[in-house]
Structure formats: C-alpha cells, structure tokens
Amino acid sequence: MRVELLGRGTAWLDMGTPESLLQTANFIELMESRQGLRIACVEEVAYRMGYIDAAQLERLAQPACKNGYGQYLLRLLKQR
C-alpha cells in the first residue's frame, strides 16, 4: 500500500452508489459553470502540456464548434 497526499484544489469524489454518482455529477456541473473551466478536458491538458499544438487543438475543436465543449476549446486558443 502507498499513501498519496492530495494537494490543494483536489477533490476525492466517491461514485460507488447511484446517489453518490448523482452528487458527483452535480458537483462537476456546479464547478464548471461557476469557474468557466472544464474538468478532465483531455484536449486542454494535451495542449497545455505541449503534446499538441494550436493547429491540432483547433482541428479537434472544429467538429464540436457548435456546442459548449468545442467553444471552450476554441476559447483556449484565444487566451494564448
């Protein structure tokens, strides 16, 4: 067994029951809507870590450009 200390800003979300899954979904929706950030957005992580460039991020965002997820990815390009 190994113990990992979770840093500030980390949340442990138990989803072992239908009730806790619903609570987690509500929490994620609340955090995303209040902060304007997406949680676990793999395209954003890859872009910020340098695994993909701006052109690749734009190509990934284009098929979803009419929904909130695609618009979020396109906004990332304008921030840099």
ABEGO torsion letter per residue (X at the ends): XBBBBBBBGBBBBBAABAAAAAAAAAAAAAAAAAAGBBBGBAAAAAAAAGABBAAAAAAAAAAAAABAAAAAAAAAAAAX
